[in-house]
Amino acid sequence: MDLANYRITPNQTPIKLSDYPTTDNKHFNEEELKEKLIPESIKKLQELHLKLHAEEQKGIMVVLQAIDAGGKDEAISFIFSNLTAQGLKTTSVKKPSETEVKHDYLWRIHEGKPARGEISILNRSYYEEVIAPRIHDVLDQDPLPDHLIDDDIWVTRFRQLNDFERYMTENGFPVIKFFFHVSKDVQKERLLERMKDPKKNWEFSFSDIEERKHWDTYQEVFEDMLTHTSTEYAPWYILPADDDWYARYIISEAMIDVLENLDPQFPEISGEDQKELDESIEMLEKE
């Protein structure tokens, strides 16, 4: 797989989502992905994650962003839930609380950031702050000083988010971002499945139908976000999310790529610690 096919190159012409397919699986059938390719990829990912957790030198922050029914939750279930639980953190970013609104918009993200040795997953993320307020034109309802709300506020926030991700990366916490590019028809199918299947009703929210009415505006806002915030140090990957299993395979392979670049290693015991370890082994063996 050539991950470059899905990674957005920085400083290119404005992104048009219509140029990116929502289905792109030309090589593998679903059974092969489910039974062979993804399990093999996950096994490798598990080994690298265990080293990252043991080494405790760096962490990774993963951003999952999509419109409703894009496939974020399923990616967490089928890919990330297979990793070592102690080295994994998942945070769902929802509508900000009254307390969160009183702080700067990145304040509520800090608990979701990874510790060294961890992979943290943001199920939706701080990018909601350049999406939802634009869709619903509600920025003036936040307690922001009037002089901060102008035509340049989104450009300013894009710069701030890029700066934040550069800060994370330069401190040993690379950021990798996945955008689930799903078609309107497939979203419709998935929403109807949730609505009609009693076992999936809990996944459905009436707000999903309301948000769907803003489909075209969402696409425009996503395009602006992707164009201005995919960087060399924190790239966006556009996933062909109609192919749900193939999208999960891309995620797994991209995570392996990040971890291999970090090259985590199991800590080595030496010196006095090694001597004490040898003595402890000998003591236990003589019991």
Protein Blocks (a to p, Z undefined) as FASTA:
>chain_A
ZZklmpccehiacddfklpcfbfcfkbcfklmmmmmmmmmmmmmmmmmmmmmmnomaccd
ddddddehklmmmmmmmmmmmpcfklgccdddddddfklmmpcfklmmmmmpccehiacd
dehifklmmmmmmmnopmlmpccdfklpcfklmmmmmmmmmmmmmmmmmnopacdddddd
ddfklmmmmmmmmmmmmklmmmpcfklmmmmmmmmmmmmmmmmmmmmmccfklccddddf
klmmlmmmmmmmmmmmmmmmnopacdddehjllmmmmmmmmmmmmZZ
